[in-house]
Amino acid sequence: MSRYTKPQSYSPFQIWEHCTFYLAGVVAEKLLCEQKGVDSSTVRIAERDIHDAENYANLLSQEQAQEALKNSEAWAWKILRDPDCWRSLEALAAQLIEKHKLMGAETRDAVLLAFSVS
């Protein structure tokens, strides 16, 4: 994963960043299954997100696409296994359950609040 750097603000997403974005939802669902003791292979996991990640990866050669998907999923696992990031995701999920929709400022506030209690 050495070719992959952290996303940079205000620059267009690279293909691997798009893939990571979509695969993060898949990884989050798998992590939740893991935490709840559920076999994730028995649950329908974000099929649309997988399809969207594959569409971005298919803009590359076949070998590069496979590498991008593998590395993007690994990056998503690394991010979401971080306790602060997972806590932020849980805070966002709680807000979405409560409000059904979040605006940019509400999203930022939920994440900042989650980080402030760490």
C-alpha angles and dihedrals in degrees: 000000000000092000090059118084131183113282113269121226120246095013125106114267116258118229093259090053091054089049091049090049092055096039092050088073090052092048092047090054091048091049091050090051089049091051092048094046093246122142102240091208088069092055128074101246119203096297092175092054091052090050092050092049090050091050091056092045091051088067084075130063114282092257093047091046092055091048092047093051093046094047093042092054090047090051091050090051091050092050096045095045088061105102094222093051092046091049089052091051091050090050091051091048091051091051091048092050090051100042103021089218136043130201121215096265092047090051092050092047093051091051094045091049091051091051093047092061094053 
